[in-house]
Amino acid sequence: MAQKEIGKVNHWYDKAQVAVVKLSGGIKVGDKIKVQKGDSEFEETVSSMQVDHKAVSSGKKGDEVAIRLSQKTKEGAVIYSAE
Protein backbone atom coordinates (compact mmCIF):
# COMPACT_ATOMS: atom_id res chain seq x y z
CA MET A 1 0.00 0.00 0.00
CA ALA A 2 1.39 3.41 -0.97
CA GLN A 3 1.93 5.88 1.83
CA LYS A 4 -0.14 9.04 1.66
CA GLU A 5 1.94 12.16 2.24
CA ILE A 6 0.08 14.72 4.34
CA GLY A 7 2.76 17.34 4.92
CA LYS A 8 6.36 18.47 5.40
CA VAL A 9 8.08 19.88 8.46
CA ASN A 10 8.97 23.56 7.86
CA HIS A 11 10.41 24.21 11.31
CA TRP A 12 11.37 22.23 14.41
CA TYR A 13 11.29 23.76 17.91
CA ASP A 14 13.68 21.59 19.92
CA LYS A 15 12.80 22.74 23.48
CA ALA A 16 9.04 22.53 22.93
CA GLN A 17 9.36 19.37 20.75
CA VAL A 18 6.95 20.92 18.25
CA ALA A 19 7.03 20.58 14.47
CA VAL A 20 5.47 23.23 12.23
CA VAL A 21 3.97 21.29 9.33
CA LYS A 22 2.78 22.66 5.96
CA LEU A 23 -0.10 20.35 5.10
CA SER A 24 -0.64 18.82 1.66
CA GLY A 25 -3.56 16.76 2.99
CA GLY A 26 -5.98 16.69 5.91
CA ILE A 27 -5.10 15.70 9.47
CA LYS A 28 -6.93 15.65 12.78
CA VAL A 29 -6.20 15.01 16.44
CA GLY A 30 -6.20 11.24 17.01
CA ASP A 31 -4.78 10.41 13.57
CA LYS A 32 -1.78 8.11 13.38
CA ILE A 33 1.13 9.62 11.47
CA LYS A 34 4.58 8.51 10.37
CA VAL A 35 7.44 11.01 10.45
CA GLN A 36 10.29 10.20 8.06
CA LYS A 37 13.60 11.97 7.37
CA GLY A 38 16.28 9.90 5.65
CA ASP A 39 16.72 6.61 7.52
CA SER A 40 15.02 7.99 10.62
CA GLU A 41 11.30 7.30 11.02
CA PHE A 42 8.77 6.86 13.80
CA GLU A 43 5.02 6.60 14.21
CA GLU A 44 2.92 8.70 16.52
CA THR A 45 -0.69 9.57 17.29
CA VAL A 46 -1.46 13.28 16.97
CA SER A 47 -2.30 14.34 20.53
CA SER A 48 -2.51 18.10 20.04
CA MET A 49 -2.40 20.58 17.20
CA GLN A 50 -2.32 24.37 17.04
CA VAL A 51 -2.74 27.10 14.45
CA ASP A 52 -1.51 30.57 15.49
CA HIS A 53 -1.10 29.37 19.13
CA LYS A 54 -4.77 28.28 19.31
CA ALA A 55 -5.75 24.64 19.78
CA VAL A 56 -7.53 23.11 16.78
CA SER A 57 -8.93 19.63 16.21
CA SER A 58 -8.06 19.38 12.50
CA GLY A 59 -6.11 20.93 9.66
CA LYS A 60 -6.67 20.93 5.91
CA LYS A 61 -4.51 21.13 2.81
CA GLY A 62 -2.60 24.42 2.73
CA ASP A 63 -2.70 25.00 6.52
CA GLU A 64 0.40 25.34 8.66
CA VAL A 65 -0.11 23.52 11.94
CA ALA A 66 2.09 22.95 14.99
CA ILE A 67 2.15 19.35 16.20
CA ARG A 68 3.86 18.17 19.39
CA LEU A 69 6.00 15.08 18.79
CA SER A 70 7.55 12.64 21.26
CA GLN A 71 10.77 12.30 19.25
CA LYS A 72 13.09 14.76 17.53
CA THR A 73 12.82 15.45 13.83
CA LYS A 74 14.23 18.03 11.43
CA GLU A 75 13.13 20.52 8.81
CA GLY A 76 12.27 18.70 5.59
CA ALA A 77 10.92 15.58 7.31
CA VAL A 78 7.89 14.16 5.52
CA ILE A 79 4.68 13.36 7.41
CA TYR A 80 2.62 10.41 6.16
CA SER A 81 -0.72 9.02 7.23
CA ALA A 82 -0.03 5.75 9.09
CA GLU A 83 -3.61 4.43 8.88
Summary of the structure (lengths in Angstrom):
residues: 83
radius of gyration: 11.3
end to end distance: 10.6
largest distance: 35.1
contacts: 233
relative contact order: 0.37
helix: 0%
strand: 55%
